[in-house]
Every structure is written in C-alpha cells, then in structure tokens.
C-alpha cells in the first residue's frame, strides 16, 4: 500500500457486544500508522445512531477504561480532503448482530465501498451458529453433538431428548451472538429452562451443545488464499471461558503457541482452513476447537469472522507468534479489502460491457 488510505474504523454497535467492540477499536486506533492512514473513527451507539468526531470519542470512552489514542482529541480527528487520500476502506469492528452478521457488509456492498473481512454470505453463515454447524457437517468437519431450537417451538420432551442425545451437563447459547454473551451451563431439566430463557432473550434461535471435556484450541486464518497461524490454547480460570474471563478479569491462561506436537499443529491448521472455507469466510477469522484426547480429536466449536483485537485477544497473539505483528496484520487486512474490491469492481464492469 504505497498511497495513503482513508480508513474508517467502525465500532460500537447495537448488539450486546458493544463494549467489547469499543475496547477493540481503541487498541486498533492506537496501532494504526498515521503516515499510512487517514483514520476516521465512526461510532454506532446502542440505539443505532452513527456518530463522528467528538461524539465518536465519547462512545469510545464509554466502552472501557483503555486510554483513547492521541488522534482522538475532544475535537475529534482531523479529516483530510478526499483528494489527499488514494482510497477509502472501512474496517468494521462491530461484534455480533448488526455488524458481524452480514448486515453492515451488505450496506457497504451496496455503497460500493471496500471493507475488511468476510462478505455478506460468509459473515451471515459464520455468525449463525446453527447454520455454521450445518455447513461444517456437510463439509465433513467433526464437531460435538448439538440441538438447534426456535423460540416458538415448545417441546415438552426436550429435557428427555437432551439427556438421551447429549447427556448432562449441556451448554446453551444464542445462535447469533458471540463473546460468550447469553451462554450458560445446564445440568438438569430445570436449569435447561432457565438457560434457554437467557439465550432467547438475545435471539430467536438457540443452540444446546454437549459439554466436551477437552482442551480449548484456537487458530487464526488470514489471507487469500487463506493460511492458518500457529494455534493457541486457552485455559480458563473459571468453569468455562465466559464473558468475564474473556474481558474483565484477565484470568485465563493464553498459551501461544499451543503445546501441541507438529502433527497435531498441522492437523488443527488444516481443519481451521477447511472450516473457514465451509462457511465461505474471507480475509480473516478465528476458528475455535475442542481437543478431546483420548477421544474424538479436534472438534470444531465455531468460526468468528470479526475476532477480538484487544490486548488479550488470541487472534493477534497467534499471528504475532507466526511472524505477523499487530500493525502489519492490520495492513494486510486492509490490502486484502482493496484487492477484493478491485476484483469485484472489474467483474461488475465486465457484466456491464456484456449487457448483463
């Protein structure tokens, strides 16, 4: 990227992961090279308003204790005239619904603006856990046992079905959410009812999964064609890797690279790229697995198309261990966005020439 790029950093959002997005944005803004990027932070408030400058700084400040980067003064960032930058690229850092699920990606496609990360299809497919699991199963990728449910379906025999198919305990989560928001553990029929009520408070569909006694292994995927990073391992400080352990207490042990053999590392890297392809992801994703050994080996948990970029996030840590430092990682993602937009624009131009 020889020419300067206007980078619109889109953060916040309407989902329950608003604060996580703000924390991610602060760290990304601090890492951006001002000689390479004309940075324009755009905040999306809890009620869906898009704000610039001073209002964007307020949204960031409300998202967490991290210090704002110097470029975000009370007066907001200095935006250069359009003729001084070569191109505008959007970096969506909106976790969860209304950002990671293909909605914003569709808006940017309609607007004809290049953006970082997966497109509409990959974003939507990976965000919806039930859909992602179906696609992974079709691709032959091993995963744990699960049951997908809709809010309007009342199954009086659900507890018996869960006991027969999954066994107790189980984990219950919204189908469309991340960062462990709305996730809970149920050890019996009564706890299952409460867990489903929590999950349905966030989404119309919920997922009930077997509890897997295995190591939590993650792998980053980057590029076109996609490549996998060295894997990392999470060892939670709590009963499971929940929201508090991820973002509040910083108690989990993050081992990068994961203590795996060369054969195990190659295996999980191959599976990560396969899962990435199964959900039609693009540019980047963090692919999460359980490693059940002895037992079934690596079992896919989920694919995250906008992984966290906070200081304790695994995606940048894994790529740094793989030889791609934080700032370079962002540069690569921006370049991938530019290249994809050029390819798609070329195809649109050819269709016009052919009258299609």
N, C-alpha and C positions, 0 to 999 in steps of 0.2 A: 504494500500500500504506500506508494510514493507520494501521493497527493493527500492533502488534509481532508478529513471526513467529518461531517457533522453527525454526531452520534446522539440520538435521542434515547435517553435512558428512561424507560417506562416502568414505574414501580407503584407499590401500594395495592390498590385493587379492592374489589367488593367482597372477596372471599374471607374466610376465617383465617387465612394465612397472610393477612395484610401486614402485620408487624414483622413477620419473617421476611417478606418482600422488602420492606423498608431497610432492615438490617443488611440484607444482601446488597441493596442499592448503595448504601453508604460505603461499603467496602469496595464495590466496583468503581464508584466515582473516585475514591482515593487512589486507585491503582492506574487510572487512565492517564496516558501521556498527553499533556496539554499541547505539545508541539505536533502531535499527530491527530488529535481530535478536538473539534469544537463541540463541547459537551452541552447538551440541553436536557436537564432533568425535567421530566413531566410526571407529576404525581396524580394518582387516581385515588380519590377519597373513599371512605367507607360507603358513602351514598352514591358513588359513581361519577362524581364531578372530576373533570380533568383540569389540573391547575399547573401554572408555570411559576417560575421565578420565586418571589417571596412566599407565595402560598405553597409551592412545591417544597421549599426548605422547611416550612412548618410541618408538612406531612412527614418528611424525613425525621425531623427532630422528635416527633411524637411516636415514631416507630421503635425507638430503642435508645439506650444510653450512649451508643457509639458517637464519637465526635464527627461533626459534619466536615467535609473536605473544605479547604480554603476557598475553592472556587464558588462555593455556595455561601455567599455573604447574605446579610439581611436584605440586600437589594436584589439578590438573585444573580444568576450567571450572566456574563456578558456574551450576547449572541452576535456573532459576526454576520456581515451581509452575505447573502447567498452566493454572490459571485466570488467570494474568497475561499469557498469550500468546493471540493470536487463532486461530492455526493452526500446524500442524507441516508443514514441507516438507522433503523430502530432496534434497540436492544431491550426486548421485553423481559422484565424480571418479575412478572406477575404470577405468583404461585397459585395453583388451584383454579376453581371456576372463574369465568370471565377474564381469563388471561393465559392459562396453560392448556385450556381445553379446545383450542381452535377458534374461539370467538374473536379475539384480537387479531389472530393470524389472518382470519377471513377479512376483517376490516382492512388490514394492511395490504392484502392481495387486491382488494377492490380499489384501494387508493394507488396501487402501483408503486409501493414503497418497499425497498429491500429490508429484510428483518432477520435477526439472528434466531437460529433454532429450527425446530420442525415446522412443517407446513400445517395446513388445516387438518388433513387426514391423519397424519402421524400424531399431532397434538391431541386430537379428539380420541383417537383409538387408545393411546397410552394413558390418557387421563382417566378414562372409564375403566376401572379395574376388571369388571366383568367382561367387557369387550376384549381387553388386552389378554385376559386368561383364555378366552375362546380362540383368539388368534395364535397364541403360543401353543395351545393344544393342537391346533391344525398343523403347526409347523413342527410338531413332534418334540417340543421342549418340555422336559419333565418339570412338574410343579406339584405343590401339595394339593390335598383334596379340599374342595370348596363347594359352597352352595350359594347361588345368587338369588336375591329376593327383591320383590317390588312392594312398596308401601301398601298398595291397595289389596294385595293378596293376603288373606288371613288363613293360615294353615294350622288347624287345631292339632295336627300331628307333627308339627315342626320339631318339637323337642325330641320326640322319639326318632324322627328322621336324622337329626343331628347326632344323636347318640349312636345310631346304627351305622351311619355313613362316615362320620368324622371322629366320634368319640369326644369325651370331655377331657380337658377344657378346650374352648374354641376362642378365636379372636373374631370380633365383629367390627366392621368398619364401613363408612360410607363408600359407595362405588366411585364417586367423583370428589375426591379431596386428597390432600397429602399432608406431610409434616406430622403424621400421626394424630391429626385433629379428628375427634369423634371416634377414636379407636378405643375399644375396651375388651377386657377378657371376661369370659363367662364360664363358670364351672358347673352350672346346673340349669334347669329349665327356668327358674325364677330369675337368675342373673342374665339369662339369654333375653328375656323380655325387656329388662332394663337396658341391656346393651343395644338391642335393636331400636328402642325408643331414642337413645342418644344418636345412633347412626342416622335414623330417619329424620332427625332434627336438622341434619345437614344436607340430605339428598333424598331423592325419590326411590333410589335403589340402594341395597346394602349387600355386603358380602360376609358370609360366615366361613371362616377358614379353620382347618385343623391346626392345633398347636404343634409346631415342629421343634423337636429337641435337636437343634443343630447350630452350628456357628453362623454368624451373620457376615457374609462376604459380599462386597460391592466391587463394581468395576466401571470405570469411565469409558465412554465411547465418544470418539471425536473424528470428524473429517468426512471427506467424500473422495474415495471410498472410505468407509468407516474403519477405524483402528481402535483397539482396546488398550487401556492403560494397564499398568501393574495393578493388581487387585488390592483392596484394603479390607481390614476386618474391624468390626465394631464389637466391643464387649461392654454391654450396657451396665450401668451402675444400679439400675432399678430392675424390676421384674421383667420388663421388656423395654425396648428402645422407644419410649414415648416422647411426647412433645417437650416435657420438662427436661428430660435427659438430653434431647437434641439441642435445645436453645436456651435453657435457663440455668441449669446447674453446672453444665460442662463437666459432668462426672464420668461419662463414658470414656473408655479407653479406645482410641483410634489407632490401629496398627497399620502403618503404611511403609513398605509393602506388607501384605498379609503373610504370616508364617505358613506358607504352602510349599509343596515340592514343585519342581519345574514342570512336572507332568500335570499337577493339579492347577497350577497357574495357567498353563496353556489351555487346559480344558475349560476353565471358567471364562477366559478371554474369548474362546471360540463361541461359547454359549451366549456371552454378552452381545457379541456382534450378531448372532442369529436372532436373539430376542429383539434387538434394535431393528433388524430387517423385518421381523414378523409383524411389528406394529407400524411399519412404514415411517419410522422416525428418520430425522435428518439432522446433520451437523453435530448435535451433541445429545447425550443422555447419560444418566447414571442408572446402571442395571443392578438390581439387588437380588441376592440369592440367600438361601439357607443351605448350609453344607452338612448333610446328615451322613455321618460316618462313624461306625458302620451303618449301613442302610442304603438309601437311595441315591447318595451322592449329592450333586448340586441340584437344587430345586429352585426354579425361578419364583421370586416374590413379586417384583414389579419393575416397570420401566418409568423413569422420571425424566421428562423432556426438558424441564427447566430446573435442574438441580440447584441446591443452595450454593451460594458463593460467599458465605460468611467465613470468618477466620477458622472456625472449627468444622467447616463443611468438607465432606470426603472428596467431592469431585475435583476441586482444585488441588487438594493434597495428593490425590492419586496421580494427577498429571504432573505435578511438580516432581514427584518421585520418579516419574517416567521421563523426565528431562524437559518438561514444558512448564516454565514458571508462570505465575499468575498473570502478569501483564501480557506475556506472549500468548497465553491461552485466549485472552480476550481478543487480541489482534487476529488470531487465526479464525475465531468465530465470526468476527466482522468481515474478514476476507471471504469466508465461505458464503456469507449472506450476499455480498457483492457479486460473487461468481454465479450463484444460483439465480439471482435476479437477471443477470446478463443472459444466461441460458434461456430463461423463460421469456424474456423480452424478445429474444431472437426468434423463438418458436411462434410467439404471437405475431411478429412481423411477417413470418413466412405464411402463416394462415391467412393473413390479410391479403398477401400477394396472390394467394391461390383462391381467394374469394370465399374461404371457409370461416 
